[in-house]
Amino acid sequence: MQELIKAVKKRMSELSNLGEENIKNHVVVHVFLKELGYDPDNWDYEEAIYEGRADIVYKIKNEPLFIVETKGQKKGSQTTNIDLAEKDVKQLSDYLNSHKPVIDWGLLTNGTRYILLNNSIEGEIPDRIVFDISFDNTHDKAYLKYYSYENLFVNRTTQYFADIAQYKSYAKMDRTLNMKNWAVYKSTLFRFFNYYAKQNDYKIISKSPHEVLSRIHPEDLMEFVNDNSQNRNPGRRVTSKETMKNYYSYLSSFFKTLSEHSYVNNQNFSQGRDFSLSGIKETAKIKSENYLNEERFTEALAYLYSSKTNYRDIAVFLLCAYYGLERNTVHNLKWDDIDINKKSMIVNGRQCEMNDLLVLCFDNITKQNKANKNKSEYVFTSCIGGKYKKVNEATLNDIFNKLKNVNISEELWTFFSPQYVRNCLIYRLFETGFSLEQIIYYTGVDIKKISNYISSDIIIEEGKKRYNNGMKHNAIHPFKSVVDEFYKSITSK
């Protein structure tokens, strides 16, 4: 976003006239909005609405999505900058309401200040402001990404922040929140939902209004607090009990208020702070154990091989549990990244040698695609409406969810997920003798987060051992023999 801000400021400095038309055409349309993914060819100018004309209406296939109202910073011979006023926000709201069909999202700007409005929010007009970001101060500039076409209308992750604005509006109506404390609530909620959106690849899968909120669990809050603590204290994780309790209270209030107004049907923060936090602590303790050993790796392969989509399922499992790839990386894997003949694949610029089992899986997927006339560029696809498209990320989770049936009496199988097996693998690689730089190259894990997977104490202790042994070690992948044996067993039949 810093590059966008620089580009806008540069264009503003080049204009001798900061009137409305110049701001609209030279700054807002062809710099700010263009950089955020809006096609200038899709703007309709001066459309008659209400008792005036909307400056710009953004349309896709003639469907109106977005109204932009621009204002100048100077009028006539005046030299004093003119800021946006409450009447300007009301004007935009009136345009959104009066348009047929009604439009939810609107932007009010003078080139320096950008107010994003969601007119579906219940409450007074000022309560419908989702973001109010000015280039003249440092607050919230990182959230400009949520003004983008992708986040507003494709992934719809900006809706999280509209939900926060709705919560504030309801809390004001109910008088359940001291507005003097709003800055603290807002900061926590903004940071949590920004983190949650990132963890979920900035995608809202469901089209049902607010359904995605029902998926958020206290465990997500714990991960957020740990991640936030890790970033503030490199090399160690520090989680204050009071901080955790406060964050839980903020999020619990958010969900409780939205639930009372029937904005959400189900929510996971209703059992009380102490009960929820104790449950998280126990689950986290169980999940901290590494259950990905050779025996369970073999059991997982055998079970997945028995499914109808065996080669696809095994390929996904191997990419996560053997190569340590993140779910998003697997989801976006393309055939151009894979060379079956050379038994290699390129992942985010890293070349990886494929084991025979993975090559076999890809070879069979290729044959199935040819038989089905599936010409998609993506490796993992599903047929929707007669067309093959990249699978939903939930499909990748479902493959791991199958593993709970390996042994329904062992709860540990319910822990298996793309992230869990990646965590386990990283530790096993280090335990086997792989150096940190090898692990980082092999799995693509962020060096800043390596201590999330392997504690600093263990790294130091192992480093001491390797140093005393002359730093000589020949590392072999911990699951190489398992995969090799399984490959032989299914190809020798």
Order of alpha helices (4+ residues) and beta strands (2+ residues): alpha-beta-beta-beta-alpha-beta-beta-beta-alpha-alpha-alpha-alpha-alpha-alpha-alpha-alpha-beta-beta-beta-alpha-beta-beta-alpha-alpha-alpha-alpha-alpha
